[in-house]
């Protein structure tokens, strides 16, 4: 499924306000829970090639400096 930046922005704004209904020109969606919204936000960011701010599954890289 293709997402737009406008859809992601609307979803993030609603999530920040604790609202579960999101409207944008041409549509609206009502989510069951904020957890569901958070999962969709991660999927949208991944689809739009944006990094997530939830820590992800990255691993630290250490360099000795030698």
C-alpha positions in Angstrom: 0.0 0.0 0.0 1.3 3.4 -0.9 1.2 6.1 1.8 1.6 9.8 1.4 3.5 12.3 3.7 0.2 14.1 4.2 -1.4 10.9 5.6 1.6 10.3 7.9 1.5 13.9 9.2 -2.3 13.6 9.9 -1.8 10.3 11.7 1.1 11.6 13.8 -0.9 14.8 14.7 -3.9 12.7 15.8 -1.7 10.3 17.8 0.0 13.2 19.6 -3.4 14.5 20.7 -4.6 11.0 21.7 -7.3 11.0 19.1 -8.1 7.7 17.2 -9.9 9.3 14.2 -7.9 10.8 11.4 -9.3 12.9 8.6 -7.6 14.2 5.5 -8.9 15.4 2.1 -10.5 12.4 0.5 -10.8 10.2 3.5 -10.9 9.4 7.1 -10.0 6.4 9.3 -10.9 5.5 12.9 -8.4 3.2 14.7 -9.3 0.9 17.6 -6.3 1.9 19.8 -3.3 4.2 20.0 -1.1 1.1 19.8 -2.6 0.2 16.5 -1.9 3.8 15.3 1.7 3.5 16.5 2.2 0.3 14.4 0.7 2.0 11.3 3.0 5.1 11.9 6.0 2.8 11.9 4.8 1.1 8.7 4.2 4.4 7.0 7.6 5.7 8.0 9.3 2.6 6.7 7.3 2.9 3.4 8.3 6.5 3.1 11.9 5.6 4.0 11.9 7.6 7.2 13.6 6.6 10.4 11.6 5.6 13.5 12.2 7.3 16.8 11.2 4.3 18.9 14.8 3.0 19.2 14.3 0.4 16.5 16.4 -2.8 16.4 19.7 -1.0 15.8 23.0 -2.1 17.4 25.6 0.3 18.6 29.0 0.4 16.9 32.1 1.0 19.0 35.5 2.0 17.7 38.6 1.7 19.7 40.3 4.8 18.2 43.5 2.9 17.6 
